[in-house]
């Protein structure tokens, strides 16, 4: 371990009711991709937040470049060469791309900002990441993937000794992911220590050097990525073998059309898109970043204004001009950004599940709290949601459990059509299988799902049919039998 830049010894950390880390000792080496692997709630994010000065540990010591250090805060760690790309986006929407990249270290001449210099330097970073946007663009006008790339640009702009990447590809398509991996290769050659968190096994095999596996806040093992395989990683991570669910295999879908979308257009993001959704079907939507997949779902759901198009539910036109009308019509949306749009982080599990059901649960003008608790308990048991109590704030829950809370609120609302935008983004392999099982249970009981996903294995494994989008247009509808990764990529790529 002579090349260890970071060594963390006997690290422990607790939160109210939760032991997040217990006696963790681990080292991270320079010039390598040091993968942190574990289920949601295993302690990965807590460990890197201690490393980055966001949290202080209850016990243990941190050694950086051979010296024992105690960071005052995150800025102290950053100044000393530790840069973090967090899973949850931390860009500021009302600032430009350049302003976000240089936030807190703006270039100045006296009291005046050197905007042109910042924009010029930001453009060099954007070019390095092959990102075709202007540094003057306000971040609120970018897609989730573009915002993620801005986060990455900001992190590498520090020329840090240690770069921590927490699920950096979770909202990226194949092309953007390949660019990121090229940049990671450059950083490795410069001797940068990269700490990489991901639940995508294929990319860990592609770029990982060592794998540190955590489970329930404890260190399980440190192994070589090259000399072991995915099945061993999963076994160490969850403590048992995982059955990999192929959600679309062997199911027969009826002919009844529950949702018919005709010529939906939404500004420049989707153009005259049409499709039918059948009862009991999982319809996948695939495409590259910027293809208009998320925008299509939001336009149908009434979250964004659509310019034209007709929506039929069970053959009757539905006038959906807002989300309340969509919910009334039996449509629900599990959004891509679950923390920003899917749940109220400061509220507990009961409050979140009750939110779309308030009218139904009114009793003498007040929400029937006993009914809300009863339903919440039922879904905690049915979906195996891990929460210390009904009153646990969702911000203290893992990503997979937060996603289950989002699903629970819509299942409790008795929706029949479920839109799911990147339903397994940033959650571990075990939680993914649980989400797939819930999806299957939903459609086998008469529901229908439209699912957007950037993970082609997920699209191919779970979907009954696949709608391929390119530059805002629907370019193909593929049956499961004729679909392949190569065919989808070819159809989705700009010609």
N, C-alpha and C positions, 0 to 999 in steps of 0.2 A: 504493500500500500504506500510505497514511497511517492507515488504520483497523486496521492489523495490531496485534493484542495480543501475538501470539507470532511470533517469527522465529527459526528454527533455521538456522545457517549451517555448511556443510561438516561435517555430522555423520557420523561413522563409528563402528561398533561391531562387535566380533568376539567370538565364543564359540569354545570349542575345536573346531577343524575347520570352522567356519562363519563367513563374512563376512556378518553380518546386515544392516548398513547401510554404504554407501560414498558419502561426499561428498554428503550430502543437504542442499540448501538450500531451505527452504520457509517461507511465512508463512501465518498463520491470522488472519482478520479478525473484528472484533466485529460483532454483529448479523447474522451469517450462519451458515448450516450449511455448514461446511467438510468435505466428504466425503473420506475416505482410502480409496482403492480399489486392490485388488491381489489376486493369488492368495494362497492360504495359503503362508506362508514368504516373502512379498515384503518383509517388514520393518515392516508397519504397527504391530503390537503392540509391537515393540521401540522404534519411534519414540515412541509415546505413553508408554511406560514411562520413557524418558529425559525427556520433557516433564514427567512426573509425579513425578520424583525416585526412581523405583524402581530404575532403572539409571543409571549414569554413562557418558557417551560416552567413547570412546577419543580421539577428535579432534573439534574443532568447538566452537561457542559457542551458547548459548541466550540470547535476549533476550526479556524479559517486560516489557511496557509501556515499551519503549524502553531498559530497563536490562539490562546483561549480568548473568545470574544463574547461580549454581551451587547447586543444592539439596543440602542435607545428606542428606535422605531424603524419603520420600513425605509425611510429616507437615509438613515444611517447605514443600513445594509447596502442600499443602492449606491451610495457614494463610495463605498468600499468595494464595489464590483460585483454585486449580486442583483441580477435583473430577472423579473418574473413576468411571464405571460399567464395571467389567470384564466381559469375556465370560464368564469362569468365576466362578460365584457365590462371594462371600466373606462371606455372612451366617453367623452363628453359631447353629446349630440349637437349642441349649439356652437361648438368651435369647429374650425376647419381641420383638415387632415394634418397640415403642418403645425398648427397650434396644438393639436393633441400629441403629436410626436415629441414636441419640445416643451410640453407643459411643465412648468416648475423650473425650467432651465432655459428660458427664452434668451435669445441672442439680443443684446442691447448695445446701443451707442449712447452712453449717458442714460437718460430716462426714456429714450425713444426705442421702440422695438425695431429690430432689423428684420422686417417681415420678408423682404425679398431674399435675404440671405437664408432665412429659415426655409422658405419655400424652395429655394434652389437645392439646399441640402436634402430636404424632404423628397424632392423629385429624384435625387440619386438613389435614395433608399427604395422608393416606389419602383424605379427601373430595375433595381437589383432583385426585387420580388416579382417582376414582370406584372405589375399592377397598373392597369390602364385607367387611372383616375388622376384628377388634378389635385395638387396639394392645397389648392384654394377651395376645394369642395367642402361644404359643411357635412359633417359626419352623419347627421340625421338623414341625409339623402342617400346614404350607402346601404347596401344589403348587409345581412348578418355576416356573410363570408368576407365582404370587403372590410367591414369593421374589424373582423378578426385579423385580417392581414395588416391593418393599421396598428393593431396591438403588437403584432410581430415586428413590424417596422420600428416601433418605439423601443421595444426590448433590445433589438440588435443594435440600435443607434448608440447605446451606451458603451459599446466596446467592452462589455463586462467580462470578468474572469469566469463567472458562473451564470449560466442562463437556464432558468427553470421554465419548462413548458408544460402547463397543466391542460391536457386535452386540446392541444393547439389545432388539431385537424377536425374537431367535432362538427364544425359548420362549413368545412372546405370540401370542394369536389376534387376529382382526381388531378386535374391540371394544377390547381393551387397547392395541393398536397405534394406533388412532385417538385414544385418550385421550393417549397419549404424544406424538403429533404435535401435538395441541392445546397441550400444555405446552411443546413445543419452540417453537411459534409465540409463546407468551407470553414465553419467554426471549429470543427474537430481538428482540421489540419493546422489551425492557428493555436491549438492547445487549450481551447475553451472547454470547461467542464459543463456538460449538458445533462440536466436532470429532467427526465421525460416521463410524463404520466399519460397513459392511454389505455383504453379498453379494446382497441382494435389490434387483434393478435397479429394480423398479417404485417402491419407496419412495424410492430415491435421486432418481428423476425427480420424485417428489411433493414432497419437502422440501429437496433439495439446492440449493445456490447455486453453489459451486465444487467441482471434483473434482480432487484431487491423486492421480495414478496412480503407483504404485510397481511395480517388477518386479525380482526377484532383488536386493533391497537398494539399488536405484538409482532415482532420480527419472526417470520417463518424460516426464510432461507435467502441466501445470495447465490445466484447461479449464473452460468454463462448462457447468453442468448443463442450463441452459435452451436453449443454442444447439447442443447435440450430442445424439446419440441413443445408445441402448443398444449397438447394433452397433459403433459407434466406440469406446465405452468398453471393450468386450470385446476388440476388436482391439488397442487400446493396452495392455491389461492382460496379455494372453497372447501377443501378438506374431503372432497369426494369427486367421483366422475360425474360429468354433466351430460345429460341427454340433449343433443342439439335438435331443436324443434324445427321441422320443415313445415311451416304453417299452411302452405297451400296444397299439400300432397293429398290426393285421394278424395277430395271433397267435391260434391256435385252441386253446382249452383243453378237455381231455378231461372226461369225466364222473366219473372215479375220485375219490372223496372220501378224502383222506389224514388230515384232522383234522375231527372233529365236536365242537363245544362246545355243551352243552345246559344252559341255566338256571344259568349261572355267576353267583354273587353273592359280593361281597367287602365286608363291613361296609356302609357307606352309599355307596361309590364306584361300584359297578356292581351292577345288579339284574336277575337272571334273563336274562342275555344269552346268546343262542344264534346260532351260525352254522356253516356248513360251508366248508371250504377244499379246493379241488380240486388235483389234481396239475398242476404247471406253471403255477399261477395266482399272480398278485400281487393280494392282497385289501387294499385300502386302508381304513383306519378314520379317519373325519373327525368333527369336533365342536368345540365351543368349549372354552375352558379350563374344567376342572372337570367335563367330560362323563364322565370315567372311562375314557378310552382307555388311558392308561399302566397304570392299576390293573388293567384287564382283562388285559392282556398279562402282568403280574406274577403275577396270580392263576392263570392257566393254567400259567405257567412254574414255579410253586411258590416264587417269591420272596416272595410274601405269602400269608398263610393265607386260604383261601376258605371261606365259610360253607356253600355248597351248590353243587351242579352236578356234571355228569359230563363226562369227556373221553374221546373215542374216537379211537384212532389206527389207521387202516386197518380200521375196523369193530370193533376190540377195545377194551374199556375199559382205560384207562391210569390207574393209581393214582399220581398225581403229587402228592406231599406236600412235596417239596423240589426245589431246583434240580438236584441230582445225579440224581434220578429223571427229570426232564425231559430232561436231557442224554443219559441212558441210553436214553430213548425216541426220541432223534433230533431233539429240539427245541433250538434255540439262541436266545439273546436278545442283540441289539445294543441296549444301553440308551440312553435319552435323554441321560443324564449320562455320557458316555464316559470323562471324566477321573476321575470319582468312582466309577463302577461297572463300566466296560468294560475298563480297562487298569490295570496297576500302573506308575505314572509313574516310580518309581525303578528299575524293572527294564528290561532291554534287550529288543530285538525278539524274540530267540530265547526268552527266558524267558516272555514274554507269549504267544507262539504255542504254546509247549509246555504252558502251564498246563492246558487241558482234555484234554490228550493224554498226561499223565504215565503213566497205567496202560498205555497202548498202547506207550509207548516205553521201558518198563523192560527192562533187560538185566542179568541177575545181581543184581537188587535195586537197581540204580542206573539213572537215566535215561540212555539212550544219547545222549550229547551230539553225536556225529557225525550221528546220524539227525535230531536236532533242528535242527542247523545246515543239513543238506541240505534239509529241508522248508522252513525259513525262507528260504534262498536262492531256492528255487523260487517262493515266494509273493512275495518282493521283486521278482522278475523278472516274474511273471505280473500282479501288481497295480500295477506301476511305483511301488513304495514308495521314497520318497527318504530314505535313511539313510546316514550317512557310513560305518557299518560294522554288522555283525551285533550288535555289542555296544553300539550307541548306546542310551542311556536314552530311553524314549519321551517323557519330559517335554521333551526338546529338539526334538521333531518338531512339524510343523505339525498343525493340527486335521484336515485331510484325510488326511494320512499316518497319524495316530493312528487314524482311523476305518478305514483299510485294514488296520491291524494287528488291530483288533478283528474285522473280517471274516475275516482270514486264519486266526485261531485257530479260528473255527467251521468254516470250509471245511476246514481240516486235520483237524478232528474228524469229518468226514463226516456232518454233520447233514443231514437231508432237509427239515426245516421250520424256517424262519428268521423270527423275530420281529424287526422293525426299528422302533425307536421314534425318530422324528425323525432318519432316517439321514443327512441332509445338513445338519443344523443347524450353522451357523457355518462352512461351508466354501464355497470359491469356485466359480464357474460351471464351470470346467474340471474340478475335482475332483468336482463334482456329476455331470457327464456320465460320468466314469469310474466313479463309484458306480452310476449307472443301468446302465451297460454290464455291470458285475459282477452286478447283480441279474438282468438279462436272461439272462446266461450261466448263472446258477444255475438259473433256472426252465426254460430251454431244455434243460438237462441233467437234468430230472426233479425238481428241487427245487420247493418252494412257499414263498411269502412272505406274511406278514401285516405290513403297514406302517402305522404311525401317523405322520401328518404334519399340521402346522398350515398348511402352504403349499398352498392349493387348486390352483394350477397344477400342482404336483407330484403331488397326489392324482389329478387329472384326467388328467395326462399319462402316468403310470406304471401306474396300477391297471387291472385287468380288471373288477373290481366294487368297489363302495364301500359299506361299512357306515357309516351315519350314527348317531352316538350323541348323546343329549341327557339331561343330568341323570342319568347312570348307566344309562340304558336304550338299547337298540338300537331306533331308530324307523323305519329304512328300510334296504333293501338295493337299491342302484341298479346297473343295468348301465351300462357305459361310454357306450353310445349315448344313454341318457336323462339322464345326469348333466350338471349345469352348476353354476357357482359360485353362481348365484342360488338354484337348487333346494336345494343342500346347505346354504347359509346359512339358508334358510327352514325347512328340516327341523330344523336343529341349534339354532335359536333358541328360547328359552323363550317359550311362547305366553301 
